[in-house]
């Protein structure tokens, strides 16, 4: 057989060979460094036997996939250590993830001392240097093995596999066996597994479902060298200091209260001020620069509204229902017909509205469609761009809640553009331009990636329309994105049920990716809601619809901004932009004159520190509170009509006339300038 290596060279062997043996044959050093192989593009175990011609790449710890193998193996060492120390613990799953690994256990929670104890046990296991042995069993025997070992979660996983499956396991010393597809390292070696750390422990629902058991998850990481591990741990500590959950509470931006509910944050005055500034900016931007009309629609509606579009059947499990009484399918269909087409003859369905189910809205599109339909439209009225600051409600799983990034009530800069077929290309491009403008203004443009979210042809029942419909619209979106010159990835299965979308993605401080902004094509709902316009030929036509956000979700964007700037927001967004610091109470009157003049010129978010503290203390405290500007005023400043300026950006900026400072800060606010932090006096 002929083996083609990564560099294009070829190796010939008469007999079958394992990936590991080929690595050793290439060089002894490569054999020692090898973690896994890539055979014809698929990552495989070193134990894999090659029997025919193929392309082969030997993977080491310097390859992403090789590092994944190291981390996956370390997660199994973690599982063995936990079972050694806590034999009653039940094993769940333990995958490698982007920055390390985790393992879920059915056992009481672990403290930091427990994690240190487990780490010590892991080191003993590694020192013993056991080989990892892979073996396979038929499904029935695999179930029997895990039942005898008292591992119910493993049994459940195996039972979910087809009956004719062959199940793989790894045995790794002291009789420890774990269900796993691999790949794994060949053996435990201190020279390879020498830099790992258990970083934290938390709760996690089995299979991410809040209706399942709450398990205990241990997170960890592993690196090729101790230096790389230390660098990562230092960075991780810095990330924790930038976590919006921590900073947001320290800065009095938001809080949460158990008796109000999970995923329902309370915005404090500081947070409310920031949201208010973002909202005013977005609404003015959309309405006066991008040609939107503004709507205001109800927070709830009857289930009939959502049944017209099929949202009810796709989103019901994630909606908050106000009433459990529901119309029969026949009556619901007839009521939907009446609502859409204005049919007056409603026959036997005349009954109390209370007999229908009401739900808090998870989206705004059906509401805005009826705004569009309220008056007849012609082609001259299109594109008809509707914008709304929409508060929405989604019943997210408890295990998914996180600060402001995943909540049950949130507000988005939502919009729907109703277009003729000829307008769809330009309008979609303009939606991308608007989103990019918002990102650039906020300083976030370099922190995003773009994803074209497509339908899943393997599961067509999840979507409206035919394969031909989806291929046509996805091709059209691809052409638009390519014309823009956008770099994007294509991901199947992430489209909305009614059309493909462009998702603008970003990661939080811990590397978890979320969708920040979405722009999607809708090819079905105008027909569902009987939306029309009169075209140039006098005929009624169906419009196309673009669903989009310009900045996305206010809560999630605020979390992103807090983490991006470590709480040091651009001046225009700060809830307090200037703090005036009189040297003593003799200068309170001048401080008030300065404040009045600032507010007169639009710098309204100012305060005066009238405490009887030393000026140095006041400055330090203002800096710790991340105030952009501090104006020290005393006798000299009062006489000359000046202010002594200290900033978060440059430290001592010297004495300036009040008018010059006002010109400086108003220019910064009006242009939404992002000043670079040049000093750190904290």
Secondary structure by P-SEA (a helix, b strand, c coil): cbbbccccbbbbbcccccaaaaaaaacaaaaaaccbbbccccccccccccccbbbbbbbccccaaaaaaaaaaaaaaaaaaaaaacccccccbbbbcccccccccccccccaaaaaaaaaaaaaaaaabbbbbbbbbcaaaaaaaaaaaccaaaaaaaaaccccbbbbbbbccccccccccccccccccccccccccccbbbbbccccccccbbbbbbbbcccccaaaaaaaaaaaaaaaaacaaaaaaaacccccccccccccccccaaaaaaaaaaaaaaaaaaacccbbbbbbbbccccaaaaaaacccccccccccccccccccaaaaaaaaaaaacccccccccccccccbbbbcccccaaaaaaaaaccccccccccbbbbbbbbbbbbcccccccccccccccccccbbbbbcccaaaaaaaaaaaaaaaaaaaacccccbbbbbbbbcccccccccccaaaaaaaaaaaaaaaaaabbbbbbbcccccccbbbbbbbbbcccccccccbbbbbbccccccccccccccccbbbbbbbbbbbccccaaaaaaaaaaaaccccccccccccbbbbbccccaaaaaaaaaaaaaaacccccccccccccaaaaaaaaaaacccbbbbbcaaaaaacccccccccccccccccaaaaaaaaaaaaaaccccccccccc
